[in-house]
Amino acid sequence: MEIEYSSNFKKAYRRLTLRIQKKAEQKEILFRRNCFSPQLKTHKLHGRLKEFYSFSIDEKYRIVFKLVTAHKAVFLDAGDHNVYR
């Protein structure tokens, strides 16, 4: 899986603690192998975000992304549940 990072994602990622960034890096490795791996808890979003998906970094933090093709995704945002607002 090829991943592109939006400028909004880059800013949000820098605001995460180092501990959460390390967890996110491990989850990204899984994501590159299989973006729907059960360990990621990937799910389609609803409402105004219905074009996007999200996966879990841990119990609190998420990454929101859009699938561009079967082999390319764009990471749009990272953070706690406020990323859905």
C-alpha positions as CSV (number, residue, x, y, z in Angstrom):
1,M,0.0,0.0,0.0
2,E,1.3,3.4,-1.0
3,I,0.5,6.2,1.5
4,E,0.4,9.9,0.8
5,Y,0.3,12.3,3.8
6,S,-1.9,15.4,3.7
7,S,-0.5,18.6,5.2
8,N,-3.3,18.5,7.8
9,F,-2.2,14.9,8.8
10,K,1.5,16.0,9.1
11,K,0.5,18.8,11.5
12,A,-1.7,16.6,13.6
13,Y,0.9,13.9,13.7
14,R,3.5,16.3,15.0
15,R,1.1,17.2,17.9
16,L,0.9,13.6,19.0
17,T,3.1,12.5,21.9
18,L,6.2,10.5,21.0
19,R,4.7,7.4,22.6
20,I,1.6,7.7,20.3
21,Q,3.8,8.5,17.3
22,K,5.7,5.2,17.9
23,K,2.4,3.3,18.1
24,A,1.2,4.9,14.9
25,E,4.4,3.9,13.1
26,Q,3.8,0.2,14.1
27,K,0.2,0.5,12.9
28,E,1.3,2.0,9.6
29,I,3.4,-1.1,9.0
30,L,0.3,-3.3,9.5
31,F,-1.7,-0.9,7.3
32,R,0.8,-1.2,4.4
33,R,0.4,-5.0,4.5
34,N,-3.4,-5.0,4.9
35,C,-5.4,-1.9,5.5
36,F,-8.3,-4.0,6.8
37,S,-6.3,-6.0,9.3
38,P,-8.4,-6.9,12.3
39,Q,-5.7,-5.4,14.6
40,L,-6.3,-2.0,13.1
41,K,-10.1,-2.0,13.6
42,T,-10.6,-0.2,10.3
43,H,-14.1,1.1,9.7
44,K,-15.9,3.3,7.3
45,L,-17.1,6.6,8.7
46,H,-20.6,8.0,8.4
47,G,-22.3,11.4,7.9
48,R,-20.2,14.2,6.5
49,L,-17.2,11.9,6.6
50,K,-18.8,9.0,4.7
51,E,-16.1,9.0,2.0
52,F,-13.4,8.2,4.6
53,Y,-12.2,5.4,6.8
54,S,-10.5,5.3,10.2
55,F,-8.2,2.9,12.0
56,S,-7.1,2.7,15.6
57,I,-3.7,3.6,16.8
58,D,-4.8,2.6,20.3
59,E,-8.0,2.8,22.4
60,K,-8.1,6.6,22.2
61,Y,-6.2,7.7,19.0
62,R,-7.2,7.3,15.4
63,I,-6.0,7.9,11.8
64,V,-8.5,9.1,9.3
65,F,-7.8,8.2,5.7
66,K,-9.2,8.0,2.2
67,L,-8.7,5.1,-0.2
68,V,-7.7,6.5,-3.6
69,T,-7.2,3.1,-5.3
70,A,-6.9,-0.4,-4.0
71,H,-3.2,0.3,-3.5
72,K,-3.1,3.9,-2.5
73,A,-4.4,5.8,0.5
74,V,-4.2,9.4,1.8
75,F,-3.8,9.9,5.5
76,L,-5.9,13.0,6.3
77,D,-5.9,13.4,10.1
78,A,-4.6,11.9,13.4
79,G,-5.7,12.3,16.9
80,D,-8.3,11.4,19.5
81,H,-12.0,11.1,18.7
82,N,-12.2,14.8,17.9
83,V,-10.8,13.9,14.4
84,Y,-14.4,13.0,13.6
85,R,-15.6,16.6,14.1
